[in-house]
Amino acid sequence: MQIAANQLAAQLQRGLKSLYTLHGDEPLLIQEAADAIRAAARAQGCAERTVHTVAGAHFDWGEVLASGGSMSLFSDKQLIEIRIPSGKPGKDGSQALQQIAQQAEGNDSTVTVVILPRLDMATQKGAWFAALDSFGAVVRVEAVDRKALPQWIAQRLQQQGQRVVAGEEGQRTLQFFADRVEGNLLAAHQEIQKLALLHPAGELSLEQVESAVLNVARYDAFKLAEAVLGGQSVRVQRMLDGLQAEGEAPVLVHWALSEDIRTLHRVRTALDAGRP
């Protein structure tokens, strides 16, 4: 069963499942989703937590299977986390995950959480991922798009009792904030928390945000190409300055831009030839 990350809280309120799979490339949101599942598991009596991190070709999956089949020493229920940073469990891992998924059905004594990076469509079509999807809940954690970042910041501020002033100044404040933290959601979260320490609940002015929020934005060459195609000249200049300051290889930036130019040329040539 596939559910969106913003639907996880509602699903947990309806009832804790015995198997969850989290995958995505945003560490902050993955961490928050895992924390929500852990809190729900503790509320259901899971007092013991075991973590397995899959590393190397010779990882012992037998230990993972054994922990799932054994009773907790301290409570009737236990939480088992399986972290696969590479997103590739291997042949033995694939078989083990399929077995874990099948055993999760109807298992009230163990809650299993599998944590993965962002997976491509080919990997999601694998037998092991299909088993996790069939027997549990799969949560795909999407990164926050630049366009959605100001609203995300506003929601996070609201959760700690703060807000920007209404009107155009508030929108400028959120855009400034987003420019400072783009591509670095974990640091954005920290900058938001810092505002709660510096200022009381209530409205935040543009000056307060400008003086408090550090420039922690992180860019990549492919997002730069998107900004170029979008005609966002000011953002393009800011991203180029950021990439240069971070020491990004110029050849990668050049390749990303030229690849899009070549694609546009092929499209234009095809259109001129009468193709749809």
C-alpha positions in Angstrom: 0.0 0.0 0.0 1.5 3.3 -1.1 0.8 6.4 1.0 2.1 10.0 0.7 4.3 11.3 3.4 1.7 13.9 4.5 -0.8 11.1 4.9 1.4 9.1 7.3 0.1 10.8 10.5 -3.5 10.1 9.6 -2.7 6.5 8.8 -0.9 5.9 12.1 -4.0 7.3 13.9 -6.2 4.7 12.2 -3.9 1.9 13.3 -0.2 0.9 13.4 0.8 -1.6 10.7 3.4 -4.3 11.2 5.5 -3.2 8.2 6.6 0.2 6.9 9.0 1.1 4.1 10.3 4.6 3.8 12.2 5.8 0.7 13.4 9.2 -0.4 16.4 11.4 -0.7 15.5 14.0 1.9 17.1 13.0 5.3 15.0 15.4 7.4 11.7 14.2 6.1 12.8 10.6 6.3 13.8 11.1 9.9 10.6 12.7 10.8 8.5 10.0 9.2 10.6 7.3 11.1 10.1 9.3 14.3 6.4 9.3 13.9 6.3 5.5 13.4 8.6 5.0 16.4 6.3 7.1 18.6 3.2 5.2 17.4 5.1 1.9 18.1 6.0 3.0 21.6 2.4 3.9 22.3 1.5 0.4 21.3 3.9 -1.2 23.7 7.1 -1.6 21.6 9.6 -1.0 24.3 12.6 -2.6 22.5 14.2 -1.3 19.3 16.8 -3.1 17.2 18.6 -1.4 14.3 20.3 -3.3 11.4 22.4 -1.3 8.8 23.0 -3.2 5.6 26.6 -2.6 4.5 28.8 -4.7 2.3 28.2 -7.7 0.1 28.6 -10.1 3.0 26.0 -8.7 5.4 24.4 -11.3 7.6 20.7 -11.3 6.7 20.3 -14.3 9.0 20.7 -12.1 12.0 17.9 -9.8 10.7 15.6 -12.8 10.2 16.4 -14.2 13.6 15.6 -10.9 15.4 12.3 -10.7 13.7 11.4 -14.2 14.8 12.6 -13.9 18.4 10.6 -12.5 21.3 11.5 -9.2 22.9 13.3 -9.5 26.3 11.6 -6.5 27.8 8.1 -6.4 26.3 5.6 -8.3 24.3 6.3 -6.1 21.3 9.5 -4.9 19.5 10.5 -2.5 16.7 13.0 -3.6 14.1 14.6 -1.1 11.7 16.4 -2.2 8.6 18.5 0.6 7.0 19.8 0.0 3.4 21.8 3.1 2.5 22.7 1.8 -1.0 19.1 0.9 -1.8 20.4 -2.4 -3.1 19.9 -5.4 -0.8 21.5 -7.9 -3.1 20.3 -11.4 -3.9 20.3 -12.7 -0.3 18.7 -9.4 0.9 16.0 -9.6 -1.7 15.0 -13.1 -0.5 15.2 -12.0 3.1 13.0 -8.9 2.6 10.4 -11.0 0.8 10.3 -13.4 3.7 10.2 -10.5 6.2 7.3 -9.0 4.3 5.3 -12.2 4.2 5.9 -12.8 7.9 4.7 -9.3 8.8 1.2 -10.1 7.8 -0.8 -10.8 11.0 2.3 -10.3 13.2 1.2 -8.2 16.2 4.4 -8.6 18.2 6.9 -6.9 15.8 6.8 -3.7 13.8 9.4 -3.6 11.0 10.6 -0.4 9.4 12.7 -0.5 6.2 14.5 2.7 5.4 15.9 3.3 1.8 17.2 6.1 -0.3 15.2 7.3 -3.3 14.5 4.4 -5.6 14.2 4.5 -9.4 11.2 2.9 -11.1 13.3 -0.2 -12.2 14.2 -0.9 -8.5 10.6 -0.4 -7.5 9.5 -3.2 -9.9 11.8 -5.7 -8.2 10.3 -8.7 -6.3 11.5 -7.6 -2.9 10.1 -4.1 -3.2 6.8 -5.5 -4.5 6.6 -7.7 -1.5 7.1 -4.8 0.9 4.4 -2.9 -1.0 2.0 -5.8 -0.9 2.3 -6.7 2.8 2.9 -3.3 4.3 2.8 0.5 3.8 5.3 2.2 1.5 5.9 5.9 2.1 7.6 7.8 -0.6 9.2 10.9 0.8 9.5 13.6 -1.8 11.9 16.5 -1.6 10.4 20.0 -1.2 10.4 21.8 -4.5 11.7 25.3 -4.7 8.3 26.7 -5.6 6.8 25.0 -2.5 9.6 26.0 -0.2 8.2 29.3 1.0 4.9 27.7 2.0 6.8 24.8 3.7 8.7 27.4 5.7 5.5 29.3 6.7 4.0 26.0 7.9 7.0 25.2 10.0 7.0 28.7 11.5 3.3 28.3 12.3 4.0 25.1 14.2 6.2 27.0 16.6 3.8 29.9 17.0 5.5 32.3 14.6 4.5 33.9 11.3 5.7 36.5 8.8 3.8 39.7 8.5 0.8 39.8 6.1 1.0 41.1 2.6 3.9 41.8 0.3 6.5 42.1 3.0 5.6 38.7 4.3 6.0 37.2 0.8 9.3 38.9 0.4 10.4 37.5 3.8 9.5 33.9 2.8 11.2 34.3 -0.6 14.4 35.6 1.1 14.3 32.7 3.6 13.8 30.2 0.8 16.7 31.7 -1.2 19.0 31.3 1.9 18.1 27.6 2.5 17.3 26.2 -0.9 18.6 22.6 -1.4 19.4 22.2 2.3 16.2 21.2 4.1 17.9 20.0 7.3 19.7 23.4 7.6 16.4 25.1 6.8 14.8 23.3 9.8 17.6 24.4 12.0 17.3 28.0 10.9 13.5 27.9 11.6 14.2 26.5 15.1 16.8 29.3 15.6 14.1 31.9 15.1 12.1 30.4 17.9 15.1 30.8 20.2 15.8 34.4 19.1 12.2 35.8 19.0 9.0 35.2 20.9 5.8 33.8 19.3 4.0 36.1 16.9 5.0 38.1 13.8 8.5 38.1 12.3 9.6 41.1 10.3 11.8 41.0 7.2 14.6 42.6 9.2 14.5 40.0 11.9 14.7 37.2 9.4 17.5 38.9 7.4 19.6 39.3 10.5 19.1 35.7 11.8 19.0 33.4 8.8 22.3 32.3 7.4 23.0 31.5 3.8 23.1 27.7 3.9 21.7 27.0 0.4 23.1 24.1 -1.6 22.8 23.8 -5.4 23.4 21.2 -8.0 24.1 21.6 -11.7 20.8 19.9 -12.8 18.7 22.3 -10.8 20.7 25.1 -12.4 19.6 23.8 -15.8 16.0 23.9 -14.7 16.3 27.5 -13.6 17.9 28.4 -17.0 15.0 26.8 -18.9 12.6 28.6 -16.6 14.1 32.0 -17.4 14.9 32.7 -13.8 17.9 34.9 -14.4 18.4 36.2 -10.9 18.2 32.7 -9.4 20.6 31.4 -12.1 23.2 34.0 -11.1 22.8 33.1 -7.4 23.1 29.4 -8.2 26.2 29.9 -10.3 27.8 31.9 -7.5 26.9 29.1 -5.0 28.2 26.3 -7.2 31.5 28.2 -7.7 31.8 28.8 -4.0 31.2 25.1 -3.3 33.9 24.1 -5.8 31.6 22.4 -8.3 33.5 21.2 -11.4 32.8 23.7 -14.3 32.7 20.8 -16.7 29.7 19.3 -15.0 27.9 22.6 -15.1 28.8 23.0 -18.7 27.6 19.5 -19.5 24.2 19.9 -17.7 23.5 23.1 -19.6 24.7 21.9 -23.0 22.8 18.7 -22.7 19.5 20.7 -22.4 20.5 22.9 -25.3 21.1 19.8 -27.5 17.8 18.4 -26.4 16.0 21.7 -27.3 17.8 21.7 -30.7 16.6 18.2 -31.5 13.0 19.2 -30.5 13.2 22.3 -32.7 14.6 20.4 -35.6 11.8 17.7 -35.3 9.1 20.4 -35.2 10.5 22.2 -38.2 10.4 18.8 -40.0 6.7 18.5 -39.3 6.9 16.0 -36.5 4.5 16.4 -33.5 
